[in-house]
Amino acid sequence: MNNYFLLSAKTPSKQVASAFAPKGIKLNHELIKELEGIHDLPFEFNLFKLTLTKNGLVEDTNLYGLKNIWRDYQPNSLAWPLFSKKMKTIIDDSLTGQEDIDWISARVNGNNEQKIYYIPRFNKSLNVLDMENTMFVEGTDHVIIPTFSISKIINYNLFHIPSSSILSKITHRIYVNETLKMQLLEEKLIGIDFSIAKVV
């Protein structure tokens, strides 16, 4: 049986460039609702250097000293998956066609240049959970610890945790199969990390 993995942004322990949405931007669920049918984000991100100090995180517009400003999985203030064009292409080429995702482009400014990133959006709730072994918040469909059913995920190379909430359309909890994981690693993408998912 192939393994499956949670795909996440890998951030250095002390300093990283993070993409910040404009101040006063709406909350995630409000933004997701407003983006229905839209494929270009109506605002731009700006990179800030985040430094972990004994007094907490310090933000700075000066990116000097950072080794990798542009990461393939760019950390950001919305906690959304913000992928480089290279990463998007690898994912697009691996999809089975049953995942039903599209992409929202996002402009990111930093170091006197602008790059286009991409946010994957799930257009349907995928039936992937083993309901008996998944841990939910009592009385809700909010997943605390997911367990996936191999018979349900076998036809997906990329998937998410289903929910009645609109938040599952754009989510940082994205899972990939072992084949896609190896493709992403072979291309030496910057800023990606994987943790094993529970599958039965």
Long-range contacts (C-beta under 8 A, 24 or more apart in sequence): 1-150, 1-199, 2-177, 2-178, 2-179, 3-177, 3-178, 3-196, 3-197, 3-199, 4-148, 4-153, 4-175, 4-176, 4-177, 4-178, 4-196, 4-197, 4-199, 5-175, 5-176, 5-177, 5-178, 5-181, 5-194, 5-195, 5-196, 5-197, 6-173, 6-174, 6-175, 6-194, 6-195, 6-196, 6-197, 7-73, 7-81, 7-174, 7-175, 7-176, 7-181, 7-184, 7-192, 7-193, 7-194, 8-73, 8-172, 8-192, 8-193, 8-194, 8-195, 9-71, 9-73, 9-74, 9-75, 9-172, 9-191, 9-192, 9-193, 10-73, 10-191, 10-192, 10-193, 11-75, 11-191, 13-52, 14-51, 14-52, 15-49, 15-50, 15-51, 15-52, 15-65, 15-66, 16-49, 16-50, 16-66, 16-71, 16-75, 17-47, 17-48, 17-49, 17-50, 17-63, 17-66, 17-68, 17-69, 17-70, 17-71, 17-74, 17-75, 17-110, 18-47, 18-48, 18-50, 18-74, 18-75, 18-76, 18-77, 19-45, 19-46, 19-47, 19-74, 19-75, 19-76, 19-77, 19-82, 19-108, 19-110, 19-117, 20-45, 20-46, 20-47, 20-48, 20-59, 20-76, 20-77, 21-45, 21-76, 21-77, 21-78, 22-46, 25-78, 28-78, 28-79, 28-80, 28-167, 28-170, 29-165, 29-166, 29-167, 31-78, 32-166, 32-167, 32-169, 32-170, 33-166, 35-104, 35-121, 35-170, 38-104, 39-102, 39-103, 39-104, 39-105, 40-104, 40-105, 41-104, 41-105, 41-106, 41-107, 41-119, 44-106, 44-107, 44-108, 44-109, 44-114, 45-76, 45-77, 45-82, 45-106, 45-107, 45-108, 45-109, 45-117, 46-108, 46-109, 46-110, 47-108, 47-109, 47-110, 47-111, 50-75, 63-110, 63-111, 68-190, 68-191, 69-110, 69-111, 70-110, 70-115, 70-190, 71-190, 71-191, 72-189, 72-190, 72-191, 72-192, 73-189, 73-190, 73-191, 73-192, 74-108, 74-117, 74-191, 75-191, 79-172, 80-119, 80-170, 80-172, 81-119, 81-120, 81-170, 81-171, 81-172, 81-174, 82-106, 82-108, 82-117, 82-118, 82-119, 83-117, 83-118, 83-119, 83-120, 84-115, 84-117, 84-118, 84-189, 85-116, 85-117, 85-118, 86-187, 86-189, 87-118, 87-184, 87-189, 87-192, 88-118, 88-120, 90-180, 90-183, 90-184, 90-187, 90-189, 91-120, 91-158, 91-180, 94-157, 94-158, 94-179, 94-180, 94-183, 95-157, 95-158, 96-155, 96-156, 96-157, 98-155, 98-156, 99-126, 99-156, 99-157, 99-158, 99-159, 100-124, 100-126, 101-158, 104-170, 119-170, 120-158, 120-170, 120-174, 121-169, 121-170, 122-160, 122-168, 122-169, 122-170, 122-171, 123-169, 125-162, 125-163, 125-164, 125-168, 126-156, 126-159, 126-160, 126-162, 127-152, 127-162, 128-152, 128-153, 128-156, 128-159, 128-160, 128-161, 128-162, 129-161, 129-162, 130-200, 133-198, 133-200, 141-165, 145-198, 146-173, 146-197, 146-198, 147-198, 147-199, 147-200, 148-175, 148-197, 148-198, 148-199, 148-200, 149-199, 149-200, 150-199, 150-200, 153-177, 153-199
